[in-house]
């Protein structure tokens, strides 16, 4: 218990120091901006004005000082906050920064340097402060170009960088998949690879279910949280992430669709309706129920099966057994073999709304 308040105080102290540093940098660069504005006005603009226009000269000094001072003050604050967030993000999880973001940021930085150097050619000739201003422009416009490029990365399309190999890409888990529980074995089997993402609003939904007064809903919520804990603990590429949709009042399915669309993720679900909506809106979706149906063993007339006949069938003389995938096998003359494992021959297979019915007989 004593370490918790200490941790909070350390975090609060670090935040206060960061805010203080940001204010100091803004003031310093704002002052530099005022001096730069004065120098530019005094060197480039005022000498061009006719003699006797003192008021216009004073206004020119004031306008240029205010313009450059406010501009540098504003840009310094924006860039400082951006890089604090950027390096904080990098420190907490380097995997959050994709190669595409690095490529876009590098291109933006280079473009900013090119623009800065074009502007700096005449400015560098100014006596005393010319080179200083040129260096500042290179730093500010280079970092500004990087900031602008990364902030607009979703609107920039470099298809050669954005293409992914088959099997790569993030997957987002729906709450019903966590409650279902089969996702653990599927991931361990290697059928699903890449990074597994569980948005914070999915965790909140499971917590709400676990605190419900309804016993069935409460049981599902607790099971989902147990599966989530197991998944995050034992699968190195699975993690819970905070999103901008966590505090919105929208339905969970709506938030899940918006998050997946924005982050270019595929949804893993067992929800039939969510599956259809995602497919219509062009969002990639993987339905575990469809996967289970696809991997069920097929049976063909004439095929031999070893089957435990577990109970009596509805018709006279029938026995009933089940395959490992849950498919029901009706054995026409199997009543006398209940409780025994026998070799049966498949006679026909019927697909119903409830699943497959396999008819067979003991030879």
Rosetta blueprint (number, residue, H / E / L):
1 X L
2 X H
3 X H
4 X H
5 X H
6 X H
7 X H
8 X H
9 X H
10 X H
11 X H
12 X H
13 X H
14 X H
15 X H
16 X H
17 X H
18 X H
19 X H
20 X H
21 X H
22 X H
23 X H
24 X H
25 X H
26 X H
27 X H
28 X H
29 X H
30 X H
31 X H
32 X H
33 X H
34 X H
35 X H
36 X H
37 X H
38 X H
39 X H
40 X H
41 X H
42 X H
43 X H
44 X H
45 X H
46 X H
47 X H
48 X H
49 X L
50 X L
51 X L
52 X L
53 X L
54 X H
55 X H
56 X H
57 X H
58 X H
59 X H
60 X H
61 X H
62 X H
63 X H
64 X H
65 X H
66 X H
67 X H
68 X H
69 X H
70 X H
71 X H
72 X H
73 X H
74 X H
75 X H
76 X H
77 X H
78 X H
79 X H
80 X H
81 X H
82 X H
83 X H
84 X H
85 X H
86 X H
87 X H
88 X H
89 X H
90 X H
91 X H
92 X H
93 X L
94 X H
95 X H
96 X H
97 X L
98 X L
99 X H
100 X H
101 X H
102 X H
103 X H
104 X H
105 X H
106 X H
107 X H
108 X H
109 X H
110 X H
111 X H
112 X H
113 X H
114 X H
115 X H
116 X H
117 X H
118 X H
119 X H
120 X H
121 X H
122 X H
123 X H
124 X L
125 X L
126 X L
127 X L
128 X L
129 X L
130 X H
131 X H
132 X H
133 X H
134 X H
135 X H
136 X H
137 X H
138 X H
139 X H
140 X H
141 X H
142 X H
143 X H
144 X H
145 X H
146 X H
147 X H
148 X H
149 X H
150 X H
151 X H
152 X L
153 X H
154 X H
155 X H
156 X L
157 X L
158 X L
159 X H
160 X H
161 X H
162 X H
163 X L
164 X L
165 X L
166 X L
167 X L
168 X L
169 X L
170 X L
171 X E
172 X E
173 X E
174 X L
175 X H
176 X H
177 X H
178 X H
179 X H
180 X H
181 X L
182 X L
183 X H
184 X H
185 X H
186 X H
187 X H
188 X H
189 X H
190 X L
191 X L
192 X L
193 X L
194 X L
195 X L
196 X E
197 X E
198 X E
199 X E
200 X H
201 X H
202 X H
203 X H
204 X H
205 X H
206 X H
207 X H
208 X H
209 X H
210 X H
211 X L
212 X L
213 X L
214 X L
215 X H
216 X H
217 X H
218 X H
219 X H
220 X H
221 X H
222 X H
223 X H
224 X H
225 X H
226 X H
227 X H
228 X H
229 X H
230 X H
231 X H
232 X H
233 X H
234 X H
235 X L
236 X L
237 X L
238 X E
239 X E
240 X E
241 X E
242 X L
243 X L
244 X L
245 X L
246 X L
247 X L
248 X L
249 X L
250 X L
251 X L
252 X H
253 X H
254 X H
255 X H
256 X H
257 X H
258 X H
259 X H
260 X H
261 X H
262 X H
263 X H
264 X L
265 X L
266 X E
267 X E
268 X E
269 X E
270 X L
271 X L
272 X H
273 X H
274 X H
275 X H
276 X H
277 X H
278 X H
279 X H
280 X H
281 X L
282 X L
283 X L
284 X L
285 X E
286 X E
287 X E
288 X H
289 X H
290 X H
291 X H
292 X H
293 X H
294 X H
295 X L
296 X L
297 X L
298 X L
299 X L
300 X L
301 X L
302 X L
303 X L
304 X E
305 X E
306 X E
307 X E
308 X E
309 X E
310 X E
311 X E
312 X E
313 X L
314 X L
315 X L
316 X L
317 X L
318 X L
319 X E
320 X E
321 X E
322 X E
323 X L
324 X L
325 X L
326 X L
327 X L
328 X E
329 X E
330 X E
331 X E
332 X L
333 X L
334 X L
335 X H
336 X H
337 X H
338 X L
339 X L
340 X L
341 X E
342 X E
343 X E
344 X E
345 X E
346 X E
347 X E
348 X E
349 X E
350 X E
351 X E
352 X E
353 X L
354 X L
355 X E
356 X E
357 X E
358 X E
359 X E
360 X E
361 X E
362 X E
363 X L
